[in-house]
Amino acid sequence: MKRVAMAVVAVVLLSGCAAGSSAAPDAVSAAPSVSVSVTPTPTPTATSLPAGKFKLTTVSGAEVTFTLPTPVTHPAVKDLEALRVKAGGAPVAYLVAEVDNRKGTERVNMYQVDAFSEDGEQFQFSDAAALTNLWAPNYGADGSYTLPSGKVLDAATGDALSREATEVHNAHIGDAEKGAKATIVLASSNAVLPAEFTRVSVQPSGGMAEGEDAIPAQ
């Protein structure tokens, strides 16, 4: 009887193995392909800075704002523009800078502002007071005055214009000392400016190897 029972068990085990082999999965399915979309990197372009209002916090802590270019109707350039017209000077572009140096650590005189166009052209603004030396009439030995254009003025007219040039010059000499606020006027001999710039560089406290970049004011 024991031998018959063991034979039955062996048959059952062999049947189980056969059943397990028939249930094994077929070959593993291949992984589905994945489509990857690559966005091309845009080509870098020059920064576009529309003409208008700009601002700058200088390295020394002064807050500077200005409009590039400033309209000739601005009150701060009224005397300069009147003198230019009387003297027959060529048109210029103005830049009126409002400087708040109450938190600054050094004097600000707005030595120079340079604006660059997309074509690489440079437009330089400097002390507007210096223009009065170009517009003032020259005094002659005979008592007459001659404008830079060559026009001769009588003594009375020439003397009045010469005194006006001196007054305008003195009115535009100044800067923003530490702790002070001031309006500083600059001018450029380039009267016609582009509508956009790629860089506006400011030298707030005298000549520097590299200027400080101004950005559009919101």
ROTOR-857269 format. One line per 5 residues: number of its first residue (from 0); their letters; for each residue x, y, z of N, C-alpha, C. Coordinates in nm, 4 decimals, padded with zeros to 6 digits. Example, Ala and Ser with C-alpha at 12.3 -4.5 7.8 and 13.67 -1.06 7.14 Angstrom:
REM ROTOR-857269
0 = as = 01.3190/-00.5690/00.7800/01.2300/-00.4500/00.7800/01.3200/-00.3300/00.7800 | 01.2850/-00.2250/00.7080/01.3670/-00.1060/00.7140/01.2900/00.0030/00.7870
REM end
This chain:
REM ROTOR-857269
0 = mkrva = 00.0823/-00.1196/00.0000/00.0000/00.0000/00.0000/00.0861/00.1252/00.0000 | 00.1941/00.1274/00.0672/00.2809/00.2448/00.0741/00.3403/00.2756/-00.0608 | 00.3751/00.1723/-00.1405/00.4344/00.1957/-00.2705/00.3335/00.2596/-00.3651 | 00.2051/00.2185/-00.3579/00.1017/00.2773/-00.4434/00.0824/00.4244/-00.4119 | 00.0815/00.4625/-00.2847/00.0632/00.6041/-00.2443/00.1746/00.6894/-00.2959
5 = mavva = 00.2977/00.6465/-00.2910/00.4120/00.7242/-00.3365/00.4059/00.7433/-00.4857 | 00.3559/00.6454/-00.5599/00.3433/00.6580/-00.7045/00.2427/00.7630/-00.7404 | 00.1343/00.7688/-00.6655/00.0306/00.8718/-00.6900/00.0862/01.0104/-00.6678 | 00.1622/01.0252/-00.5613/00.2219/01.1577/-00.5313/00.3146/01.1994/-00.6422 | 00.3951/01.1082/-00.6959/00.4892/01.1404/-00.8038/00.4148/01.1853/-00.9264
10 = vvlls = 00.3018/01.1183/-00.9591/00.2229/01.1595/-01.0764/00.1674/01.2992/-01.0595 | 00.1196/01.3331/-00.9391/00.0640/01.4674/-00.9117/00.1686/01.5749/-00.9284 | 00.2906/01.5500/-00.8790/00.3999/01.6492/-00.8878/00.4389/01.6727/-01.0315 | 00.4461/01.5621/-01.1099/00.4835/01.5789/-01.2506/00.3771/01.6562/-01.3271 | 00.2532/01.6361/-01.2944/00.1428/01.7080/-01.3598/00.1491/01.8560/-01.3282
15 = gcaag = 00.1854/01.8913/-01.2018/00.1952/02.0319/-01.1620/00.3044/02.1031/-01.2368 | 00.4171/02.0346/-01.2562/00.5289/02.0974/-01.3286/00.4891/02.1256/-01.4712 | 00.4190/02.0319/-01.5327/00.3781/02.0521/-01.6711/00.2827/02.1682/-01.6835 | 00.1918/02.1790/-01.5864/00.0955/02.2904/-01.5896/00.1651/02.4230/-01.5752 | 00.2664/02.4280/-01.4857/00.3397/02.5540/-01.4650/00.4128/02.5957/-01.5887
20 = ssaap = 00.4696/02.4998/-01.6645/00.5458/02.5326/-01.7844/00.4548/02.5879/-01.8909 | 00.3336/02.5366/-01.9029/00.2428/02.5861/-02.0075/00.1920/02.7251/-01.9771 | 00.1977/02.7756/-01.8490/00.1454/02.9075/-01.8114/00.2493/03.0170/-01.8239 | 00.3750/02.9837/-01.8586/00.4818/03.0860/-01.8679/00.4494/03.1827/-01.9792 | 00.4773/03.3134/-01.9605/00.4465/03.4152/-02.0637/00.5349/03.3989/-02.1844
25 = davsa = 00.4865/03.4452/-02.2987/00.5659/03.4447/-02.4209/00.6756/03.5495/-02.4112 | 00.7369/03.5843/-02.5214/00.8467/03.6837/-02.5217/00.7964/03.8181/-02.4696 | 00.8859/03.8970/-02.4013/00.8512/04.0286/-02.3449/00.8291/04.1286/-02.4565 | 00.7194/04.2049/-02.4461/00.6886/04.3042/-02.5505/00.7925/04.4150/-02.5529 | 00.8241/04.4690/-02.6698/00.9226/04.5784/-02.6837/00.8658/04.7065/-02.6251
30 = apsvs = 00.9544/04.7921/-02.5642/00.9109/04.9196/-02.5044/00.8677/05.0159/-02.6138 | 00.7593/05.0895/-02.5911/00.7118/05.1834/-02.6948/00.8127/05.2959/-02.7164 | 00.8246/05.3489/-02.8408/00.9179/05.4589/-02.8727/00.8628/05.5901/-02.8198 | 00.9527/05.6789/-02.7779/00.9142/05.8089/-02.7212/00.9642/05.9188/-02.8128 | 00.8751/06.0100/-02.8516/00.9120/06.1228/-02.9377/00.9492/06.2423/-02.8502
35 = vsvtp = 01.0721/06.2944/-02.8661/01.1193/06.4080/-02.7862/01.1218/06.5342/-02.8721 | 01.0524/06.6378/-02.8258/01.0485/06.7645/-02.8980/01.1555/06.8583/-02.8413 | 01.2433/06.9104/-02.9258/01.3511/06.9997/-02.8827/01.3251/07.1396/-02.9370 | 01.3148/07.2372/-02.8458/01.2935/07.3762/-02.8857/01.4277/07.4411/-02.9156 | 01.4471/07.4950/-03.0346/01.5765/07.5558/-03.0683/01.6051/07.6783/-02.9823
40 = tptpt = 01.7299/07.6981/-02.9453/01.7702/07.8140/-02.8653/01.7692/07.9383/-02.9523 | 01.6977/08.0433/-02.9099/01.6915/08.1640/-02.9928/01.8273/08.2307/-03.0031 | 01.8503/08.2943/-03.1159/01.9760/08.3672/-03.1357/01.9740/08.4946/-03.0532 | 02.0775/08.5210/-02.9711/02.0797/08.6415/-02.8889/02.0727/08.7673/-02.9750 | 01.9957/08.8654/-02.9291/01.9862/08.9928/-03.0000/02.0215/09.1063/-02.9060
45 = atslp = 02.0523/09.2224/-02.9628/02.0894/09.3381/-02.8823/01.9700/09.3839/-02.7986 | 01.9969/09.4312/-02.6793/01.8921/09.4806/-02.5915/01.8313/09.6061/-02.6512 | 01.7001/09.6160/-02.6504/01.6306/09.7322/-02.7036/01.5869/09.8219/-02.5889 | 01.6376/09.9446/-02.5874/01.6032/10.0424/-02.4846/01.5369/10.1616/-02.5518 | 01.4059/10.1691/-02.5480/01.3365/10.2802/-02.6137/01.3745/10.4152/-02.5534
50 = agkfk = 01.3836/10.5167/-02.6386/01.4086/10.6515/-02.5892/01.2968/10.6879/-02.4928 | 01.3320/10.7589/-02.3868/01.2326/10.7933/-02.2850/01.2960/10.8064/-02.1486 | 01.2252/10.7602/-02.0464/01.2721/10.7762/-01.9091/01.3676/10.6640/-01.8687 | 01.4763/10.7037/-01.8023/01.5759/10.6084/-01.7531/01.6041/10.6345/-01.6058 | 01.6595/10.5328/-01.5401/01.6955/10.5481/-01.4001/01.8238/10.4720/-01.3708
55 = lttvs = 01.8871/10.5106/-01.2616/02.0126/10.4474/-01.2224/02.0356/10.4689/-01.0736 | 02.0735/10.3635/-01.0041/02.1235/10.3754/-00.8678/02.2742/10.3582/-00.8792 | 02.3489/10.4641/-00.8547/02.4926/10.4597/-00.8751/02.5601/10.3698/-00.7719 | 02.6841/10.3337/-00.8018/02.7618/10.2508/-00.7102/02.7752/10.3195/-00.5745 | 02.7775/10.4528/-00.5770/02.7926/10.5274/-00.4516/02.6603/10.5487/-00.3790
60 = gaevt = 02.5475/10.5031/-00.4394/02.4184/10.5108/-00.3707/02.3267/10.6233/-00.4111 | 02.3626/10.7013/-00.5117/02.2762/10.8115/-00.5566/02.1676/10.7582/-00.6495 | 02.0497/10.8189/-00.6432/01.9395/10.7834/-00.7315/01.9321/10.8878/-00.8430 | 01.9400/10.8429/-00.9685/01.9404/10.9331/-01.0836/01.8281/10.8950/-01.1792 | 01.7508/10.9934/-01.2240/01.6484/10.9713/-01.3253/01.6617/11.0790/-01.4322
65 = ftlpt = 01.6331/11.0419/-01.5562/01.6386/11.1406/-01.6647/01.5586/11.0898/-01.7837 | 01.5228/11.1841/-01.8709/01.4533/11.1515/-01.9949/01.5500/11.1737/-02.1095 | 01.5647/11.0703/-02.1940/01.6582/11.0756/-02.3060/01.5822/11.0622/-02.4369 | 01.5750/11.1717/-02.5173/01.6222/11.3064/-02.4843/01.5145/11.3840/-02.4087 | 01.5557/11.4923/-02.3418/01.4610/11.5783/-02.2714/01.4095/11.6847/-02.3687
70 = pvthp = 01.2796/11.7062/-02.3777/01.2253/11.8060/-02.4711/01.2830/11.9455/-02.4477 | 01.2976/12.0221/-02.5547/01.3538/12.1576/-02.5438/01.2588/12.2516/-02.4700 | 01.1357/12.2059/-02.4457/01.0383/12.2866/-02.3727/01.0501/12.2676/-02.2213 | 01.1399/12.1798/-02.1765/01.1567/12.1559/-02.0333/01.2042/12.2850/-01.9652 | 01.1460/12.3207/-01.8509/01.1840/12.4448/-01.7825/01.3342/12.4571/-01.7525
75 = avkdl = 01.3995/12.3444/-01.7281/01.5411/12.3486/-01.6907/01.6320/12.3884/-01.8059 | 01.5828/12.3806/-01.9307/01.6671/12.4166/-02.0452/01.6165/12.5420/-02.1158 | 01.5186/12.6064/-02.0594/01.4588/12.7230/-02.1222/01.5615/12.8322/-02.1481 | 01.6461/12.8625/-02.0504/01.7455/12.9684/-02.0682/01.8535/12.9284/-02.1682 | 01.8934/12.8020/-02.1667/01.9927/12.7543/-02.2626/01.9397/12.7616/-02.4050
80 = ealrv = 01.8192/12.7175/-02.4250/01.7616/12.7168/-02.5589/01.7397/12.8591/-02.6108 | 01.6999/12.9503/-02.5220/01.6818/13.0898/-02.5631/01.8148/13.1506/-02.6071 | 01.9206/13.1230/-02.5334/02.0529/13.1745/-02.5694/02.0990/13.1148/-02.7023 | 02.0762/12.9866/-02.7212/02.1171/12.9219/-02.8464/02.0506/12.9867/-02.9665 | 01.9203/13.0127/-02.9554/01.8460/13.0728/-03.0661/01.8977/13.2142/-03.0953
85 = kagga = 01.9198/13.2934/-02.9910/01.9695/13.4303/-03.0101/02.1084/13.4309/-03.0739 | 02.1895/13.3341/-03.0365/02.3265/13.3290/-03.0876/02.3349/13.2601/-03.2237 | 02.2240/13.2009/-03.2671/02.2252/13.1318/-03.3948/02.3009/13.0001/-03.3896 | 02.3067/12.9394/-03.2721/02.3771/12.8124/-03.2573/02.3001/12.6967/-03.3182 | 02.3714/12.5924/-03.3542/02.3075/12.4731/-03.4116/02.2223/12.4030/-03.3060
90 = pvayl = 02.1141/12.3381/-03.3474/02.0291/12.2637/-03.2521/02.1088/12.1574/-03.1769 | 02.0674/12.1321/-03.0538/02.1318/12.0305/-02.9702/02.0233/11.9443/-02.9065 | 02.0646/11.8320/-02.8480/01.9741/11.7471/-02.7712/02.0083/11.7650/-02.6244 | 01.9066/11.7746/-02.5402/01.9282/11.7966/-02.3968/01.8973/11.6703/-02.3169 | 01.9578/11.6642/-02.1993/01.9304/11.5576/-02.1034/01.9284/11.6217/-01.9649
95 = vaevd = 01.8119/11.6231/-01.9030/01.7963/11.6807/-01.7693/01.7924/11.5669/-01.6676 | 01.8909/11.5650/-01.5801/01.9020/11.4586/-01.4792/01.8599/11.5103/-01.3427 | 01.7719/11.4349/-01.2785/01.7328/11.4645/-01.1409/01.8136/11.3706/-01.0506 | 01.8958/11.4289/-00.9665/01.9861/11.3500/-00.8830/01.9467/11.3622/-00.7364 | 01.9209/11.2484/-00.6740/01.8919/11.2434/-00.5307/02.0114/11.1746/-00.4641
100 = nrkgt = 02.0960/11.2561/-00.4049/02.2199/11.2031/-00.3469/02.2151/11.2013/-00.1944 | 02.0944/11.1936/-00.1389/02.0816/11.1954/00.0070/02.1393/11.0697/00.0717 | 02.1445/10.9590/-00.0040/02.2008/10.8363/00.0502/02.3350/10.8027/-00.0152 | 02.3852/10.8937/-00.0965/02.5102/10.8687/-00.1658/02.6317/10.8920/-00.0783 | 02.7428/10.8369/-00.1222/02.8669/10.8493/-00.0449/02.9705/10.9368/-00.1138
105 = ervnm = 02.9377/10.9890/-00.2344/03.0285/11.0801/-00.3026/02.9522/11.1784/-00.3900 | 03.0160/11.2866/-00.4251/02.9548/11.3920/-00.5056/02.9206/11.3387/-00.6456 | 02.8088/11.3862/-00.6998/02.7658/11.3476/-00.8341/02.7594/11.4721/-00.9216 | 02.8342/11.4705/-01.0322/02.8305/11.5853/-01.1241/02.7786/11.5473/-01.2627 | 02.7383/11.4223/-01.2819/02.6897/11.3740/-01.4120/02.7885/11.4124/-01.5226
110 = yqvda = 02.9108/11.3695/-01.5031/03.0200/11.4044/-01.5934/02.9880/11.3755/-01.7396 | 02.9254/11.2614/-01.7656/02.8998/11.2246/-01.9051/02.7966/11.1125/-01.9127 | 02.7159/11.1163/-02.0184/02.6220/11.0086/-02.0497/02.6427/10.9715/-02.1959 | 02.6573/10.8419/-02.2229/02.6760/10.7928/-02.3594/02.5635/10.6967/-02.3939 | 02.4990/10.7229/-02.5063/02.3928/10.6349/-02.5553/02.4402/10.5712/-02.6854
115 = fsedg = 02.4160/10.4405/-02.6993/02.4639/10.3676/-02.8151/02.3463/10.3109/-02.8945 | 02.3535/10.3258/-03.0271/02.2476/10.2751/-03.1138/02.2777/10.1323/-03.1575 | 02.1810/10.0683/-03.2216/02.1989/09.9318/-03.2695/02.3096/09.9248/-03.3745 | 02.3311/10.0355/-03.4470/02.4358/10.0403/-03.5483/02.5736/10.0667/-03.4894 | 02.5787/10.0840/-03.3555/02.7066/10.1088/-03.2903/02.7440/10.2551/-03.2828
120 = eqfqf = 02.6531/10.3438/-03.3193/02.6821/10.4870/-03.3132/02.6724/10.5353/-03.1686 | 02.7623/10.6249/-03.1300/02.7677/10.6758/-02.9927/02.7198/10.8199/-02.9881 | 02.6294/10.8481/-02.8950/02.5766/10.9829/-02.8756/02.6179/11.0288/-02.7361 | 02.7012/11.1301/-02.7299/02.7615/11.1715/-02.6037/02.6972/11.2997/-02.5501 | 02.6612/11.2952/-02.4213/02.6062/11.4116/-02.3519/02.7057/11.4550/-02.2443
125 = sdaaa = 02.7302/11.5856/-02.2382/02.8215/11.6385/-02.1369/02.7681/11.7713/-02.0842 | 02.8439/11.8330/-01.9977/02.8054/11.9558/-01.9290/02.7469/12.0606/-02.0243 | 02.6213/12.0966/-02.0034/02.5554/12.1937/-02.0909/02.6110/12.3347/-02.0729 | 02.6665/12.3640/-01.9564/02.7209/12.4981/-01.9332/02.8320/12.5304/-02.0322 | 02.9047/12.4291/-02.0761/03.0151/12.4514/-02.1694/02.9655/12.5037/-02.3039
130 = ltnlw = 02.8400/12.4758/-02.3381/02.7863/12.5231/-02.4648/02.7788/12.6746/-02.4712 | 02.7637/12.7370/-02.3561/02.7519/12.8835/-02.3565/02.8800/12.9483/-02.4091 | 02.9920/12.8815/-02.3942/03.1174/12.9348/-02.4476/03.1177/12.9312/-02.6002 | 03.0430/12.8371/-02.6568/03.0339/12.8289/-02.8028/02.9342/12.9290/-02.8585 | 02.8329/12.9623/-02.7790/02.7293/13.0526/-02.8267/02.7574/13.1998/-02.7959
135 = apnyg = 02.8386/13.2268/-02.6990/02.8645/13.3665/-02.6598/02.9375/13.4410/-02.7708 | 02.9043/13.5693/-02.7914/02.9732/13.6472/-02.8952/03.1151/13.6841/-02.8506 | 03.2029/13.7007/-02.9475/03.3412/13.7406/-02.9202/03.3553/13.8912/-02.9307 | 03.4214/13.9498/-02.8318/03.4398/14.0953/-02.8275/03.5579/14.1353/-02.9153 | 03.5366/14.2383/-02.9992/03.6417/14.2868/-03.0883/03.7078/14.4134/-03.0369
140 = adgsy = 03.8245/14.4434/-03.0913/03.8994/14.5622/-03.0484/03.8252/14.6911/-03.0802 | 03.7376/14.6864/-03.1799/03.6623/14.8065/-03.2176/03.5356/14.8247/-03.1354 | 03.5134/14.7379/-03.0382/03.3966/14.7521/-02.9525/03.2754/14.6737/-03.0005 | 03.2876/14.6072/-03.1146/03.1758/14.5283/-03.1665/03.1879/14.3837/-03.1188 | 03.0820/14.3084/-03.1433/03.0806/14.1668/-03.1054/03.0523/14.0816/-03.2288
145 = tlpsg = 03.1130/13.9658/-03.2344/03.0925/13.8754/-03.3474/03.0472/13.7388/-03.2968 | 02.9369/13.6914/-03.3548/02.8865/13.5600/-03.3174/02.9722/13.4512/-03.3842 | 02.9693/13.3295/-03.3314/03.0448/13.2202/-03.3933/03.0095/13.1999/-03.5410 | 02.8881/13.2367/-03.5795/02.8457/13.2231/-03.7191/02.9103/13.3275/-03.8086 | 02.9746/13.4287/-03.7485/03.0358/13.5361/-03.8253/02.9537/13.6638/-03.8275
150 = kvlda = 02.8329/13.6564/-03.7766/02.7470/13.7744/-03.7747/02.8000/13.8770/-03.6743 | 02.8077/14.0038/-03.7170/02.8592/14.1106/-03.6318/02.7427/14.1811/-03.5625 | 02.7563/14.2012/-03.4328/02.6551/14.2704/-03.3537/02.7076/14.4062/-03.3104 | 02.6150/14.4994/-03.2925/02.6576/14.6295/-03.2399/02.6942/14.6133/-03.0935 | 02.7585/14.7130/-03.0375/02.8106/14.7034/-02.9011/02.7018/14.6739/-02.7989
155 = atgda = 02.5891/14.7423/-02.8094/02.4821/14.7247/-02.7109/02.4236/14.5827/-02.7165 | 02.3922/14.5362/-02.8372/02.3342/14.4024/-02.8530/02.4342/14.2945/-02.8123 | 02.5575/14.3130/-02.8555/02.6604/14.2154/-02.8237/02.6900/14.2084/-02.6753 | 02.6929/14.3241/-02.6102/02.7218/14.3267/-02.4670/02.6107/14.2577/-02.3884 | 02.4863/14.2820/-02.4272/02.3725/14.2203/-02.3585/02.3754/14.0682/-02.3751
160 = lsrea = 02.4075/14.0224/-02.4953/02.4117/13.8788/-02.5196/02.5298/13.8142/-02.4476 | 02.6400/13.8858/-02.4390/02.7568/13.8337/-02.3683/02.7261/13.8168/-02.2197 | 02.6591/13.9148/-02.1614/02.6229/13.9053/-02.0195/02.5224/13.7934/-01.9960 | 02.4294/13.7769/-02.0900/02.3309/13.6685/-02.0779/02.4008/13.5319/-02.0822 | 02.4997/13.5186/-02.1697/02.5733/13.3930/-02.1796/02.6453/13.3616/-02.0483
165 = tevhn = 02.7006/13.4637/-01.9862/02.7699/13.4432/-01.8578/02.6722/13.3995/-01.7492 | 02.5547/13.4622/-01.7463/02.4546/13.4282/-01.6460/02.4042/13.2849/-01.6641 | 02.3796/13.2461/-01.7887/02.3321/13.1099/-01.8156/02.4396/13.0088/-01.7788 | 02.5630/13.0402/-01.8118/02.6745/12.9515/-01.7774/02.6810/12.9294/-01.6268 | 02.6770/13.0363/-01.5518/02.6867/13.0259/-01.4053/02.5674/12.9529/-01.3442
170 = ahigd = 02.4518/12.9657/-01.4082/02.3316/12.9000/-01.3566/02.3387/12.7487/-01.3709 | 02.4221/12.7022/-01.4621/02.4292/12.5579/-01.4863/02.5602/12.4961/-01.4393 | 02.6305/12.5683/-01.3538/02.7486/12.5100/-01.2892/02.7035/12.4561/-01.1542 | 02.7243/12.3327/-01.1306/02.6830/12.2752/-01.0028/02.6764/12.1242/-01.0097 | 02.6573/12.0650/-00.8945/02.6489/11.9201/-00.8842/02.5661/11.8853/-00.7618
175 = aekga = 02.5587/11.7575/-00.7327/02.4840/11.7119/-00.6156/02.5829/11.6605/-00.5120 | 02.6029/11.7388/-00.4095/02.6920/11.6972/-00.3022/02.6286/11.5830/-00.2221 | 02.7069/11.5160/-00.1422/02.6523/11.4103/-00.0560/02.5426/11.4697/00.0323 | 02.4281/11.4044/00.0349/02.3165/11.4506/00.1161/02.2247/11.5496/00.0470 | 02.2570/11.5857/-00.0801/02.1784/11.6886/-00.1497/02.1036/11.6329/-00.2701
180 = kativ = 02.0076/11.7119/-00.3184/01.9367/11.6822/-00.4421/01.9671/11.7944/-00.5402 | 01.9728/11.7632/-00.6698/02.0057/11.8661/-00.7681/01.9532/11.8277/-00.9057 | 01.9323/11.9292/-00.9876/01.8959/11.9101/-01.1275/02.0182/11.9472/-01.2109 | 02.0648/11.8550/-01.2929/02.1857/11.8765/-01.3722/02.1512/11.8585/-01.5197 | 02.1907/11.9560/-01.6020/02.1583/11.9541/-01.7444/02.2818/11.9196/-01.8276
185 = lassn = 02.2639/11.8235/-01.9178/02.3679/11.7872/-02.0125/02.3153/11.8114/-02.1535 | 02.4069/11.8155/-02.2501/02.3649/11.8383/-02.3883/02.4559/11.7632/-02.4841 | 02.4021/11.7344/-02.6018/02.4777/11.6658/-02.7067/02.4665/11.7453/-02.8361 | 02.5745/11.7477/-02.9116/02.5729/11.8166/-03.0408/02.4915/11.7376/-03.1432 | 02.4597/11.6121/-03.1125/02.3735/11.5310/-03.1984/02.2280/11.5625/-03.1652
190 = avlpa = 02.1673/11.6481/-03.2438/02.0301/11.6897/-03.2143/01.9279/11.5827/-03.2487 | 01.9607/11.4960/-03.3420/01.8677/11.3905/-03.3844/01.9165/11.2570/-03.3283 | 01.8333/11.1943/-03.2477/01.8685/11.0681/-03.1832/01.7790/10.9546/-03.2335 | 01.8270/10.8313/-03.2252/01.7432/10.7175/-03.2661/01.6285/10.6958/-03.1680 | 01.5316/10.6165/-03.2098/01.4156/10.5880/-03.1241/01.4477/10.4832/-03.0198
195 = eftrv = 01.5551/10.4061/-03.0422/01.5934/10.3008/-02.9482/01.7449/10.2969/-02.9332 | 01.7882/10.2478/-02.8172/01.9302/10.2340/-02.7894/01.9579/10.0911/-02.7431 | 02.0847/10.0516/-02.7495/02.1244/09.9210/-02.6984/02.1919/09.9327/-02.5620 | 02.2390/10.0536/-02.5294/02.3025/10.0756/-02.3991/02.3020/10.2248/-02.3693 | 02.2772/10.2582/-02.2437/02.2872/10.3965/-02.1964/02.3805/10.3949/-02.0758
200 = svqps = 02.4983/10.4527/-02.0927/02.6037/10.4467/-01.9916/02.6229/10.5830/-01.9257 | 02.6314/10.5814/-01.7931/02.6453/10.7058/-01.7156/02.7766/10.7057/-01.6374 | 02.8462/10.8177/-01.6439/02.9627/10.8396/-01.5588/02.9221/10.9479/-01.4583 | 02.8720/10.9081/-01.3425/02.8099/11.0027/-01.2493/02.9048/11.0941/-01.1734 | 03.0277/11.0514/-01.1541/03.1173/11.1306/-01.0677/03.2549/11.1510/-01.1296
205 = ggmae = 03.2571/11.1814/-01.2574/03.3855/11.2041/-01.3243/03.4181/11.0920/-01.4180 | 03.5263/11.1092/-01.4947/03.5657/11.0109/-01.5934/03.5979/10.8761/-01.5314 | 03.5457/10.7702/-01.5896/03.5705/10.6342/-01.5427/03.6030/10.5471/-01.6628 | 03.6744/10.4391/-01.6397/03.7043/10.3459/-01.7484/03.5761/10.2837/-01.8018 | 03.4836/10.2516/-01.7131/03.3560/10.1933/-01.7519/03.2430/10.2707/-01.6854
210 = gedai = 03.1413/10.3040/-01.7642/03.0279/10.3746/-01.7074/02.9339/10.2781/-01.6362 | 02.8338/10.3348/-01.5722/02.7311/10.2554/-01.5039/02.6053/10.2582/-01.5897 | 02.5493/10.1426/-01.6163/02.4364/10.1326/-01.7089/02.3048/10.1764/-01.6465 | 02.2352/10.2643/-01.7194/02.1010/10.3055/-01.6785/02.0011/10.2102/-01.7437 | 01.8835/10.1976/-01.6830/01.7799/10.1093/-01.7355/01.6508/10.1887/-01.7505
215 = paq = 01.5581/10.1424/-01.8350/01.4315/10.2138/-01.8506/01.3564/10.2244/-01.7182 | 01.3002/10.3402/-01.6942/01.2216/10.3632/-01.5715/01.0766/10.3319/-01.6007 | 01.0153/10.2508/-01.5171/00.8755/10.2116/-01.5372/00.7820/10.3226/-01.4916
REM end
